[in-house]
Amino acid sequence: MMKFSEKVLELTKRIPEGKVTTYSEIARTLNTRAYRAVGQALKRNPHAPRIPCHRVIRADGLLGGYSRSVEKKSELLKKEGIEIQNNRIDLKKFLFRF
């Protein structure tokens, strides 16, 4: 049976370039409300950026954390064509749902 963190990473692999999802969206897909545990699993992602944890943001559109700095997260997302204004992403335009 797959560990919670492995399930989180498997879902994260499915987020397409140019899209983002939220910690809570991943938690919802896993039938839990443990969005903070999702964040902890992503924080320990040994396969970044191949498993694109930089594409996971907060439910309010703010970037949230990133092990390599929020500036690096912003840079990676902008390279993928995601628009960021005031550290926020328009979820109506860029949200990926599972």
C-alpha positions in Angstrom: 0.0 0.0 0.0 1.3 3.4 -1.0 2.2 5.9 1.8 0.4 9.2 1.9 3.5 11.1 0.8 3.9 8.8 -2.2 0.2 9.4 -3.2 0.8 13.2 -3.0 3.8 12.9 -5.2 2.0 10.7 -7.7 -0.8 13.3 -8.0 1.7 16.2 -8.3 3.3 14.5 -11.3 0.0 14.9 -13.1 -0.2 18.7 -12.9 0.5 19.9 -16.5 3.0 22.6 -17.3 1.3 26.0 -17.3 -1.2 25.0 -14.6 -1.2 25.0 -10.8 -3.2 23.2 -8.2 -3.7 23.8 -4.5 -2.7 21.9 -1.4 -6.4 21.5 -0.5 -7.2 20.2 -4.0 -4.7 17.5 -3.6 -6.0 16.7 -0.1 -9.6 16.6 -1.5 -8.6 14.2 -4.2 -7.1 11.9 -1.6 -10.3 12.1 0.4 -8.8 14.0 3.4 -8.7 17.5 4.7 -5.0 17.2 5.6 -3.8 19.9 3.3 -0.9 20.7 5.7 0.3 17.1 5.5 0.2 17.6 1.7 2.6 20.6 2.2 4.9 18.5 4.4 5.0 15.7 1.8 5.9 18.2 -0.9 8.5 19.9 1.3 10.3 16.5 1.4 10.0 15.9 -2.4 13.3 14.3 -3.4 12.5 14.5 -7.1 12.0 18.3 -7.7 11.5 19.6 -10.3 10.8 16.3 -12.1 7.9 16.0 -9.7 6.7 19.6 -10.0 5.9 20.6 -6.5 6.4 24.3 -7.5 3.0 24.0 -9.2 1.2 23.6 -5.9 0.0 26.8 -4.3 -2.3 28.0 -1.6 -6.1 28.0 -2.0 -6.2 31.8 -2.0 -3.9 31.9 -5.0 -0.8 33.0 -3.0 2.4 31.1 -3.9 3.0 29.5 -0.5 6.3 28.0 0.4 9.0 26.3 -1.7 12.1 24.5 -0.4 14.3 26.4 -2.9 12.8 29.9 -2.1 9.6 31.5 -3.1 11.5 33.6 -5.7 12.7 30.4 -7.4 9.1 29.0 -7.3 7.9 32.2 -8.9 10.6 32.0 -11.6 9.7 28.4 -12.5 6.0 29.2 -12.8 6.6 32.3 -14.9 8.8 30.2 -17.3 5.8 27.9 -17.7 3.6 30.9 -18.7 1.8 31.4 -15.4 1.0 35.0 -14.7 1.8 36.2 -11.1 0.6 39.5 -9.8 1.3 40.6 -6.2 2.5 37.1 -5.4 -0.9 35.7 -6.5 -2.1 33.5 -9.3 -5.5 33.7 -10.9 -7.0 30.3 -10.1 -9.9 30.9 -12.5 -7.3 30.9 -15.3 -4.6 28.5 -14.1 -6.2 26.0 -11.7 -5.8 22.3 -12.6 -8.3 19.9 -10.9 -7.9 16.2 -10.8 
